Amino acid sequence: MFNFIITGILLILKILIIVVPLLISVAYFTLAERKILGAIQRRRGPNVIGTFGILQPLSDGLKLFVKEAIFPSNANKFIFKASPVVTFLISLMGYAIVPYDKYSVLADINLGILYLFAMSSLGIYGIIMSGWSSNSKYAFLGALRSTAQMVSYEVSIGFIIVIIAICAGSFNLSTIVESQQDIWYVFTFFPLWLMFFVTALAETNRHPFDLPEAEAELVSGYNVEYSAMGFALFSLGEYANMLLMSSFNVILFFGGWLPPFKILSFIPGSFWFGIKICFFVVLFVWMRAALPRYRYDQLMSLGWKVFLPLALTYLMLTFCALISFNMLPY
């Protein structure tokens, strides 16, 4: 009994060690986004609350926390309240198997890549629940768009993951990172990484694929009826998903915690992992500032007519090449 209690306490501490820095990172991701957008648009961005606006995320969080939550009169109250919680919790669950360093991982499971793929896909359920339960046409249209959008790129992203798993010889994320010690997969599979990054933008509903919450057409999309903590949880879930997809990119294509040169291997791997995540954060924000929004039919066409045939062709070519040169891992 005593050992069971100790194991439970240690597990809770490990979860807190991951979740608390993650929530702080998500909060300051919003500040970084507003600062970078401000710099691109030649303005200052948040600079009033704290030095250089450093306390702005805490102020925004406190404001949303103390606001009164308003519920639509005809909404399904239980599902309406549960949707942001579901979205937020699913976005956190993916981090359980992310390896930040060689031995810094909560659960190093053999099917880690499939678990991460599943968690990144399950986030759609919170959006569907919110769109349906709000009893609002705008929210429901946003949820429908998000569902159709997910179906169009999930097949392609699945093929890309299979290609990487075949080359690494494992579905374990740590093994995939260690298989890139000689060369990162972004150099050998650059077109695949481009496809994966574009699908990651669509996965997280970010520019230029933010169609489920297109303010010019749907006011605010699936979360149009939310306020206070419901809106805050949706925002936290969205930014946590962006960090999760950035981690996915880093692990599959950019060598995870591995340094760019072996001579720099004395620096802790978690430092390199963090630097690569920051690169993707800037890339996500730059995409929002630089690109116009795609039309809905253009996204569907890109997913089904371009990415799916390319990913399938790449899978067949990779498989044939590995068999021809007797390099297929066992």
QUIJO-V861395 format. One record per pair of residues at least 24 apart in sequence whose ideal C-beta (glycine too) atoms are under 10 Angstrom apart, sorted by the first residue. I is the first residue (numbers start at 1). J is the second residue. If there is no record, write none. Layout:
i = [I;I]
j = [J;J]
This chain:
i = [11;14;14;14;14;15;15;15;15;17;17;18;18;18;18;18;18;18;18;19;19;19;21;22;22;22;22;22;22;22;22;22;23;23;23;23;23;24;24;25;25;25;25;25;25;25;26;26;26;26;26;26;26;26;26;26;26;26;27;27;27;27;27;27;27;27;28;28;28;28;28;28;29;29;29;29;29;29;29;29;29;29;29;29;29;30;30;30;30;30;30;30;30;31;31;31;31;31;32;32;32;32;32;32;33;33;33;33;33;33;33;33;34;34;35;36;36;36;36;36;36;36;37;37;37;37;38;39;39;40;40;40;40;40;41;60;60;61;61;61;61;63;63;64;64;64;64;64;64;64;64;64;65;65;65;66;66;67;67;67;67;67;68;68;69;69;69;69;69;69;70;70;70;70;70;71;71;71;71;71;72;72;72;72;72;72;72;72;73;74;74;74;75;75;75;75;75;75;75;75;76;76;76;76;76;77;78;78;79;79;79;79;79;79;80;80;80;80;80;80;80;80;80;80;81;81;81;81;82;82;82;82;83;83;83;83;83;83;83;83;83;83;83;83;83;83;83;83;83;83;84;84;84;84;84;84;84;84;84;84;84;84;84;84;85;85;85;85;85;85;86;86;86;86;86;86;86;86;86;86;87;87;87;87;87;87;87;87;87;87;87;87;87;87;87;87;87;87;87;88;88;88;88;88;88;88;88;88;88;88;89;89;89;89;90;90;90;90;90;90;90;90;90;90;90;90;90;91;91;91;91;91;91;91;91;91;91;91;91;91;91;91;91;91;92;92;92;92;92;92;93;93;93;93;93;94;94;94;94;94;94;94;94;94;94;94;94;95;95;95;95;95;97;97;97;98;98;98;98;98;98;98;98;98;99;99;99;99;99;99;99;99;99;99;99;99;99;99;100;100;100;100;100;100;100;100;100;101;101;101;101;101;101;101;101;101;101;102;102;102;102;102;102;102;102;102;103;103;104;104;104;104;104;104;105;105;108;108;108;108;109;109;109;109;110;110;110;110;110;111;111;111;111;111;112;112;112;112;112;112;112;112;113;113;113;113;113;113;113;113;113;113;113;113;113;113;114;114;114;114;115;115;116;116;116;116;116;116;116;116;116;117;117;117;117;117;117;119;119;119;120;120;120;120;120;120;120;120;120;120;121;121;121;121;121;123;123;123;123;123;123;123;123;123;124;124;124;124;124;124;124;126;126;126;126;126;127;127;127;127;127;127;127;127;127;128;129;130;130;130;130;130;130;130;130;131;131;131;131;131;131;132;133;134;134;134;134;134;135;136;136;136;136;136;137;137;137;138;138;138;138;138;138;138;138;138;138;139;139;139;139;139;139;139;139;139;139;139;140;140;140;140;141;141;141;141;141;141;141;141;142;142;142;142;142;142;142;142;142;142;142;142;142;143;143;143;143;144;144;145;145;145;145;145;145;145;145;145;145;145;145;146;146;146;146;146;146;146;147;148;148;148;148;148;148;149;149;149;149;149;149;149;149;149;149;149;150;150;150;150;150;151;151;151;152;152;152;152;152;152;152;152;152;152;152;153;153;153;153;153;153;153;153;153;153;153;153;153;153;153;153;153;154;154;154;154;155;155;155;155;155;155;155;156;156;156;156;156;156;156;156;156;156;156;156;156;156;156;157;157;157;157;157;157;157;157;157;157;157;158;158;159;159;159;159;159;159;159;159;159;159;159;160;160;160;160;160;160;160;160;160;160;160;160;160;161;161;161;161;161;162;162;162;162;163;163;163;163;163;163;163;163;163;163;163;164;164;164;164;164;164;164;164;165;165;166;166;166;166;166;166;167;167;167;167;167;167;168;168;169;169;169;170;173;173;173;173;173;174;174;174;175;176;176;176;176;176;177;177;177;177;177;177;177;177;177;177;178;178;178;178;179;179;180;180;180;180;180;180;180;181;181;181;181;182;183;184;184;184;184;184;184;184;184;185;185;185;185;185;186;186;186;186;186;186;187;187;188;188;189;189;189;189;190;191;191;191;192;192;192;192;192;192;192;193;193;193;193;194;194;194;195;195;195;195;195;195;195;196;196;196;196;196;196;196;197;197;197;197;197;197;197;197;197;198;198;198;198;198;198;199;199;199;199;199;200;200;200;200;200;200;200;200;200;200;201;201;201;201;201;201;201;201;202;202;202;202;202;203;203;203;203;203;204;204;204;204;204;204;204;204;204;204;205;205;205;206;206;206;206;206;206;206;206;207;207;207;207;207;207;207;207;207;207;207;208;208;208;208;208;208;208;208;208;208;209;209;209;209;209;209;209;209;209;210;210;210;210;211;211;211;211;211;211;211;212;213;214;214;214;215;216;217;217;239;239;242;242;242;242;242;243;243;243;243;245;245;246;246;246;246;246;246;246;246;247;247;247;247;248;249;249;249;249;249;250;250;250;250;250;250;251;254;254]
j = [106;96;105;106;107;92;95;96;106;104;106;92;95;96;98;100;104;105;106;92;95;240;100;91;92;95;98;236;239;240;243;244;61;92;236;239;240;57;58;239;240;243;274;277;278;281;57;91;92;235;236;237;238;239;240;241;242;243;56;57;58;60;61;235;236;239;54;56;57;58;239;281;57;236;238;239;240;242;243;246;277;278;281;284;285;56;57;60;61;235;236;238;239;55;56;57;58;60;57;278;281;282;284;285;239;242;281;282;284;285;288;289;60;285;285;281;282;284;285;286;288;289;285;286;288;289;289;285;289;285;286;288;289;290;289;232;235;229;232;235;236;228;232;227;228;229;230;231;232;233;235;236;228;229;232;228;229;227;228;229;231;232;227;228;226;227;228;229;230;231;225;226;227;228;230;134;225;226;227;230;133;134;135;136;139;224;225;226;135;134;135;136;130;132;133;134;135;136;139;225;129;132;133;134;135;133;129;133;128;129;130;132;133;134;129;130;132;133;134;135;139;225;226;230;130;133;229;230;126;129;130;133;125;126;127;128;129;130;131;132;133;134;143;222;223;226;230;233;234;237;126;129;130;223;226;229;230;231;232;233;234;235;236;237;126;129;229;230;233;237;122;123;125;126;127;128;129;130;233;237;122;123;124;125;126;127;129;130;222;223;230;233;234;235;236;237;238;240;241;123;126;232;233;234;235;236;237;238;240;241;122;126;233;237;118;119;120;121;122;123;124;125;126;237;240;241;244;119;120;122;123;126;204;233;234;236;237;238;239;240;241;242;243;244;119;236;237;240;241;244;118;119;122;123;244;118;119;120;122;123;240;241;243;244;245;247;248;119;240;243;244;247;172;173;174;173;243;244;247;248;250;251;256;273;172;173;174;175;176;177;178;247;251;256;257;269;270;273;247;256;257;268;269;270;273;274;277;174;177;256;257;268;269;270;271;272;273;174;177;178;256;257;258;268;269;270;174;269;174;257;268;269;270;273;173;174;172;173;174;175;171;172;173;174;170;171;172;173;175;165;170;171;172;173;170;171;172;173;174;175;176;251;161;162;164;165;168;170;171;172;173;175;176;248;251;252;158;161;165;171;171;173;161;171;173;244;245;247;248;251;252;154;157;158;161;171;248;241;244;248;150;154;157;200;203;204;241;244;245;248;150;154;157;158;203;150;203;204;205;237;238;240;241;244;149;150;151;154;203;205;212;222;223;233;234;237;205;212;213;221;222;223;234;237;238;222;222;221;222;223;224;225;226;230;234;212;221;222;223;224;225;222;225;222;223;224;225;226;225;218;219;222;224;225;218;219;224;213;217;218;219;220;221;222;223;224;225;212;213;218;219;220;221;222;223;224;225;226;218;221;222;224;211;212;214;217;218;221;222;224;205;211;212;213;214;217;218;219;220;221;222;223;224;212;221;222;223;212;222;205;210;211;212;213;214;217;218;221;222;296;299;202;205;211;212;213;221;222;212;211;212;296;299;300;303;202;203;205;209;210;211;212;296;299;300;303;202;203;205;212;303;300;303;304;199;202;299;300;301;302;303;304;305;307;308;195;196;198;199;200;201;202;203;209;299;300;302;303;304;307;308;311;199;202;203;303;199;303;304;307;308;311;312;195;196;198;199;202;302;303;304;306;307;308;309;310;311;312;195;196;198;199;200;202;203;248;303;307;311;311;315;192;195;307;308;310;311;312;313;314;315;316;189;192;193;195;196;199;252;253;307;310;311;314;315;192;196;248;252;311;311;315;318;319;189;192;196;252;311;314;315;316;317;318;319;189;192;193;196;251;252;253;318;252;329;315;318;319;322;328;329;318;321;322;327;328;329;252;329;328;329;330;329;247;248;251;252;256;251;256;257;329;251;252;253;255;256;250;251;252;254;255;256;257;258;269;273;255;256;257;258;255;329;251;252;253;254;255;256;258;255;258;262;265;262;255;250;252;253;254;255;256;258;260;251;252;253;254;255;249;250;252;253;254;255;253;254;253;318;252;253;314;318;253;310;311;314;252;253;310;311;314;315;318;249;252;253;254;253;307;310;302;306;307;308;310;311;314;245;248;249;252;253;307;311;245;246;248;249;253;280;283;284;287;287;299;302;303;306;307;245;302;303;307;311;241;242;244;245;246;248;249;280;283;284;242;245;283;284;287;288;291;294;294;299;302;303;307;241;242;244;245;248;238;239;240;241;242;243;244;245;246;284;238;241;242;238;241;242;245;284;285;287;288;284;285;286;287;288;289;290;291;292;293;294;287;288;290;291;292;293;294;295;298;299;287;291;293;294;296;298;299;302;303;238;288;293;294;293;294;295;296;298;299;300;296;238;293;294;296;293;293;293;296;281;284;277;280;281;284;285;277;280;281;284;280;284;276;277;278;279;280;281;283;284;273;276;277;280;280;276;277;279;280;283;274;275;276;277;279;280;276;279;280]
